């Protein structure tokens, strides 16, 4: 079942990084463009959560978490549940995308602006929705 979660992880990671790359190339920090009645694209680099002084320690923590999740998905009790595999793979892809942003840009690149909610990105959606679906599928 490694293929299911790995495919979802890579697909979400690629989609996240491609969309952020487009936003970084086409928008300056704080620039906004209306996409429709309810959605604007606003480039914001979220530095609120900060970055620890030792980036390599952070990388080590992320690696342990990602490898632990991969081991659980491939060999754990949920390894045969396709919905859990796909949803947690999506969450892992989103977490990886945001981690890469922090590493490369010293903050997470956000761009989906609903006006009434903090600006977010595709990785954030994958993390929240993936985790919620996994929890529902496991219950």
Backbone torsions as a table, in degrees:
resi	resn	phi	psi	omega
1	UNK	NA	0.1	-179.9
2	UNK	-57.4	-30.6	-176.3
3	UNK	-62.7	-41.5	-177.3
4	UNK	-60.5	-56.6	-176.5
5	UNK	-68.3	-34.5	-179.4
6	UNK	-67.6	-41.7	177.7
7	UNK	-61.4	-45.9	179.9
8	UNK	-65.2	-40.1	178.2
9	UNK	-59.9	-49.9	-178.0
10	UNK	-66.7	-41.5	-179.0
11	UNK	-62.1	-45.4	179.5
12	UNK	-66.8	-42.5	179.5
13	UNK	-60.3	-45.7	-179.9
14	UNK	-64.6	-47.6	179.6
15	UNK	-59.7	-43.0	179.6
16	UNK	-62.0	-49.6	-176.6
17	UNK	-69.4	-34.8	177.5
18	UNK	-65.9	-46.7	-179.1
19	UNK	-65.2	-39.9	177.8
20	UNK	-65.9	-37.6	177.3
21	UNK	-62.2	-41.9	177.3
22	UNK	-61.7	-46.3	-179.7
23	UNK	-62.8	-42.4	179.9
24	UNK	-63.7	-35.4	179.9
25	UNK	-76.8	-33.9	-171.2
26	UNK	-100.3	-16.3	-176.1
27	UNK	-124.8	144.9	169.7
28	UNK	-90.8	163.1	-179.6
29	UNK	-55.3	125.6	178.7
30	UNK	86.8	-9.9	-179.8
31	UNK	-69.4	141.6	-176.5
32	UNK	-127.4	145.1	174.1
33	UNK	-141.3	132.3	179.9
34	UNK	-74.5	130.1	179.6
35	UNK	-100.7	-24.7	-179.6
36	UNK	-173.2	-165.0	-178.1
37	UNK	-64.7	-38.5	-173.1
38	UNK	-108.2	-13.8	-171.7
39	UNK	-122.6	136.0	171.2
40	UNK	-121.6	154.2	170.2
41	UNK	-101.2	120.1	-179.6
42	UNK	-133.1	119.5	179.9
43	UNK	-80.7	120.0	178.6
44	UNK	-136.5	132.9	172.6
45	UNK	-101.0	111.1	-175.4
46	UNK	-83.9	109.7	178.9
47	UNK	-110.5	11.1	-175.0
48	UNK	-58.2	-44.1	-176.0
49	UNK	-74.5	-13.2	176.2
50	UNK	72.7	-179.8	179.3
51	UNK	-140.4	129.9	-178.2
52	UNK	-64.3	158.8	-179.5
53	UNK	-58.3	-39.2	-178.2
54	UNK	-99.7	95.2	-178.4
55	UNK	-62.3	-30.1	-178.5
56	UNK	-69.9	-32.7	175.2
57	UNK	-65.5	-40.1	177.9
58	UNK	-63.3	-42.7	177.7
59	UNK	-61.1	-42.1	178.0
60	UNK	-61.4	-44.1	178.3
61	UNK	-62.8	-43.6	178.9
62	UNK	-62.4	-44.6	-178.5
63	UNK	-60.5	-43.2	178.5
64	UNK	-61.9	-45.4	179.1
65	UNK	-63.6	-44.7	-179.1
66	UNK	-66.4	-43.8	179.4
67	UNK	-67.5	-36.1	176.3
68	UNK	-64.1	-42.8	177.2
69	UNK	-63.1	-44.3	179.5
70	UNK	-61.2	-42.9	179.6
71	UNK	-63.9	-41.7	178.5
72	UNK	-63.3	-42.8	-179.1
73	UNK	-68.5	-32.7	-176.5
74	UNK	-89.2	-30.9	-173.9
75	UNK	-128.5	-6.3	-175.3
76	UNK	-82.8	-174.7	-177.1
77	UNK	-66.0	-18.0	-179.1
78	UNK	-99.4	8.8	-173.6
79	UNK	-66.0	-17.6	-179.5
80	UNK	-98.9	-1.7	-178.5
81	UNK	-94.6	105.5	-176.3
82	UNK	-62.0	-37.7	179.6
83	UNK	-65.3	-41.3	178.5
84	UNK	-67.7	-41.8	178.1
85	UNK	-57.4	-50.1	-177.7
86	UNK	-65.5	-44.6	-176.3
87	UNK	-70.0	-41.4	177.3
88	UNK	-72.5	-30.8	172.5
89	UNK	-61.8	-40.7	176.6
90	UNK	-62.6	-45.5	179.2
91	UNK	-62.1	-40.8	178.7
92	UNK	-66.0	-39.2	176.5
93	UNK	-63.1	-41.6	177.5
94	UNK	-65.6	-43.3	178.5
95	UNK	-63.1	-37.9	178.6
96	UNK	-66.4	-41.2	177.7
97	UNK	-60.8	-45.3	179.3
98	UNK	-68.8	-35.5	176.2
99	UNK	-61.9	-45.5	178.8
100	UNK	-61.1	-38.3	176.3
101	UNK	-59.8	-47.9	-179.6
102	UNK	-61.0	-38.6	-178.7
103	UNK	-68.5	-46.9	-173.7
104	UNK	-86.7	-37.1	-173.1
105	UNK	-112.5	0.2	-178.9
106	UNK	59.6	28.9	177.2
107	UNK	173.8	161.3	-178.2
108	UNK	-88.3	130.9	179.2
109	UNK	-81.8	116.0	178.5
110	UNK	-114.0	153.0	-177.4
111	UNK	-155.1	-12.1	179.8
112	UNK	-89.3	116.1	-172.6
113	UNK	-121.5	111.5	178.8
114	UNK	-94.0	-6.7	178.5
115	UNK	89.1	-37.3	-177.3
116	UNK	-106.9	2.5	-176.3
117	UNK	-135.2	152.1	175.7
118	UNK	-58.5	147.5	-179.7
119	UNK	-62.6	139.6	-176.5
120	UNK	-140.3	-173.3	-177.7
121	UNK	-140.5	179.9	-179.5
122	UNK	-63.7	-34.8	178.7
123	UNK	-61.3	-41.8	179.1
124	UNK	-61.5	-41.8	177.7
125	UNK	-61.5	-45.9	-178.6
126	UNK	-62.7	-39.0	180.0
127	UNK	-65.6	-49.7	-176.1
128	UNK	-68.6	-51.3	-177.6
129	UNK	-68.1	-41.4	179.1
130	UNK	-60.7	-45.6	179.6
131	UNK	-65.4	-41.7	179.7
132	UNK	-63.0	-45.2	179.4
133	UNK	-64.3	-41.1	178.3
134	UNK	-60.2	-44.5	179.0
135	UNK	-62.7	-42.0	177.5
136	UNK	-65.4	-40.5	-178.0
137	UNK	-69.6	-27.3	-179.5
138	UNK	-84.6	-13.6	-176.2
139	UNK	-87.3	NA	NA
